Amino acid sequence: MVPDPRPRRHRPQCVGRVVGNCHRGAVMRPEGPASMLVGDLDLDRPIPRVPCGAQHVAARLLVRLHTLPVCEVVLPTDGKALRPVDIATSIWPQIRSRVAAHLDADGVPVPDRLPLTGLPRLPAPNCLRGQTLTAPEAPTATIVIDADDRPASLIHCLASLSRLDYPAEFDVVVIDSTPGGTTTAEALGKTSAWPFELRYLRTARHGSALAHNTALPFVTGRLVAFIDNDVEVDPRWLAALAEGFTDPSATCVTGLILPAELETHAQLWMEQAGGFTRGFTRLDYRKGRPPPDGLFPFTAGRFGSGMNMAFRTEWLLGTGGFDPATGAGTPARGGDDLIAFLRVIMDGKLLVYQPAAIVRHRHRREYAGLRKQSYGYGVGLGAYLTASLCEDPALLAPMLRRAAPAMRYLLGRGSAKNAGKQPGFPLELVWRERLGLCAGPFAYATSRWQHRKTERPTWKVAG
C-alpha cells in the first residue's frame, strides 16, 4: 500500500521563502493534491505573471541574475496565478542580501525594492568576466547519452541540446545499451537533422558504465560530458561546464540539477529525500585542501551526479574509463559516477561543482518507481564503497575513521541527509535505501564476477 502522502501539519503561512543550498522540502497541503509548479525567474527581465494550475499549492522558481543562478524561492499559490507585484514584494526581502552581493560585484546600486521592470540589464556584467568563453578558447566537446530504451525522453533531451549556446564545435554520441531493442534507432531515424554531428552506437550488454566506456573511443572533443536521457539542458549548460575547466588542474566539472516537474507525491518525496541539487555556489574540491566535511572525500554524491558531469577526455581515457561492474543496468545499480569522482580527488586533481551548468531532470512520477529507485540508490552506494576498497585497499583505514560520523549522517534525523524529510515521508523509502546499502557489497561482487573478463579502469593515487 502507498503511504498517506499528506503531512500532519498545516502549511507554513509564509509569503515566500528562500530555498537554500541544501533545500529538500516541498510545500504540501494537509489535504488535497500536492503539486508544485517549477520555473525560472530572471531578475534582469520584467517580473512575469506566473500561471498556476488548480492542482498547484506552490511555485518553486529558480532565481537568476545575468543568466547565473542565485537561489530558489517557494511561493504558495492556492492554485491561483501569481501577479508580478505579489512576486516582487514577497521575495525581495528574503533574496535581497544574495542579490546585493551579486550587484556589488557588478558595480550596480542595490535598489530598496525589486522593480516590476526588473533589475538593470548590463551588456557585459563583471560577474560574467572570465566565465564567458570565446570561440578561440572554448574547448571542443563530445556529449554522451545512454538511451536506455527511452526514445521519447531521448528526443526531448536532444532537442534541448539543439538550443545550446556554445562558441566551439561539439558532437553527440548516443549509446543504445538495451539488448535487442530497436525503438531508439527507429526514433532517431524519424527525426530531422540535428544542428550537431550525432553518432549512434549499440552495445550488446546492458549497463551505463559499460555504455559510457563504449563511447570513449568515439569521443572527439577535448572535454567529454555525460547526461541522462531524461534531462533538459539549459542553453548555457555546456559553456558553463567548459568554464569550470579554466583552471588547468580541473579534471572533472559537475553541474546543478533541478527538477523538471513536481506534479506527483513521488516527485516531491524525491526532493525531500535529497534530490540532486547541490547548491548555487561554485565549489572546488581537491585532496590537498579538503572542505570542512568530516566524511570527505567518501560522500562523493555531494560532488554532483552522473547525469550532469564532464571530464577532460585525456584523463578519463588514461584511467580506462568507468568501472563496468557498477552503474545502472548492473547488479550494482549505480556508483559508477561516484567512483569516478573519488578517483579525481585521489589523483590529486581538482573537481569543480559549477552551478551555472544547469539541467532539469524528470523524476519518476509513480511511487513504485521511487520505491525501486530508493533501494537502487542504497545498493549503488554500498557498491561504490566496496569497489573503492577493491581498487585501493589503503582506503580502508580512512573509511573506518569516518564510520561514526557516517552513521550519524545516515541515521540522524537532523543530519543533512534527513533534515528535509517532512512528516508523512514514507519510512519505507528510508528502510529500503538502508537495506540496499547492506546489499551493495554483495551486488558488486556479483557484478564484478559477471564482468570478470571486461577490461577494468586504472586507479591512480597522487603521491
Residue, then its C-alpha position, 0 to 999 in steps of 0.5 A: m500500500v502507498p503511504d498517506p502522502r499528506p503531512r500532519r501539519h498545516r502549511p507554513q503561512c509564509v509569503g515566500r521563502v528562500v530555498g537554500n543550498c541544501h533545500r529538500g522540502a516541498v510545500m504540501r497541503p494537509e489535504g488535497p493534491a500536492s503539486m508544485l509548479v517549477g520555473d525560472l525567474d530572471l531578475d534582469r527581465p520584467i517580473p512575469r505573471v506566473p500561471c498556476g494550475a488548480q492542482h498547484v499549492a506552490a511555485r518553486l522558481l529558480v532565481r537568476l541574475h545575468t543568466l547565473p543562478v542565485c537561489e530558489v524561492v517557494l511561493p504558495t499559490d492556492g492554485k491561483a496565478l501569481r501577479p508580478v507585484d505579489i512576486a516582487t514584494s514577497i521575495w525581495p526581502q528574503i533574496r535581497s542580501r544574495v542579490a546585493a552581493h551579486l550587484d556589488a560585484d557588478g558595480v550596480p546600486v542595490p535598489d530598496r525594492l525589486p522593480l516590476t521592470g526588473l533589475p538593470r540589464l548590463p551588456a557585459p556584467n563583471c560577474l560574467r568576466g572570465q566565465t564567458l568563453t570565446a570561440p578561440e578558447a572554448p574547448t571542443a566537446t563530445i556529449v554522451i547519452d545512454a538511451d536506455d530504451r527511452p526514445a521519447s525522453l531521448i528526443h526531448c533531451l536532444a532537442s534541448l541540446s539543439r538550443l545550446d549556446y556554445p562558441a566551439e564545435f561539439d558532437v553527440v554520441v548516443i549509446d543504445s545499451t538495451p539488448g535487442g531493442t530497436t525503438t531508439a534507432e527507429a526514433l532517431g531515424k524519424t527525426s530531422a537533422w540535428p544542428f550537431e554531428l550525432r553518432y549512434l552506437r549499440t552495445a550488446r550488454h546492458g549497463s551505463a558504465l559499460a555504455h559510457n566506456t563504449a563511447l570513449p573511443f568515439v569521443t572527439g572533443r577535448l572535454v567529454a560530458f555525460i547526461d541522462n536521457d531524461v534531462e533538459v539542458d539549459p542553453r548555457w549548460l555546456a559553456a558553463l561546464a567548459e568554464g569550470f575547466t579554466d583552471p588547468s588542474a580541473t579534471c572533472v566539472t559537475g553541474l546543478i540539477l533541478p527538477a523538471e516537474l513536481e506534479t506527483h507525491a513521488q516527485l516531491w518525496m524525491e526532493q525531500a529525500g535529497g534530490f540532486t541539487r547541490g547548491f548555487t555556489r561554485l565549489d572546488y574540491r581537491k585532496g590537498r585542501p579538503p572542505p570542512d566535511g568530516l566524511f570527505p572525500f567518501t560522500a562523493g554524491r555531494f560532488g554532483s551526479g552522473m547525469n550532469m558531469a564532464f571530464r577532460t577526455e585525456w584523463l578519463l581515457g588514461t584511467g580506462g574509463f568507468d568501472p563496468a561492474t557498477g552503474a545502472g543496468t548492473p547488479a550494482r545499480g549505480g556508483d559508477d559516477l561516484i567512483a569516478f569522482l573519488r578517483v579525481i580527488m585521489d589523483g590529486k586533481l581538482l573537481v569543480y561543482q559549477p552551478a551555472a551548468i544547469v539541467r532539469h531532470r524528470h523524476r519518476r512520477e509513480y511511487a513504485g518507481l521511487r520505491k525501486q529507485s530508493y533501494g537502487y540508490g542504497v545498493g549503488l552506494g554500498a557498491y561504490l564503497t566496496a569497489s573503492l576498497c577493491e581498487d585501493p585497499a589503503l582506503l580502508a583505514p580512512m573509511l573506518r575513521r569516518a564510520a561514526p560520523a557516517m552513521r550519524y549522517l545516515l541515521g540522524r534525523g537532523s543530519a543533512k541527509n534527513a533534515g528535509k524529510q517532512p512528516g508523512f515521508p514514507l519510512e519505507l523509502v528510508w528502510r529500503e535505501r538502508l537495506g540496499l546499502c547492506a546489499g551493495p557489497f554483495a551486488y558488486a561482487t556479483s557484478r564484478w564476477q559477471h564482468r570478470k573478463t571486461e577490461r577494468p579502469t586504472w586507479k591512480v593515487a597522487g603521491 
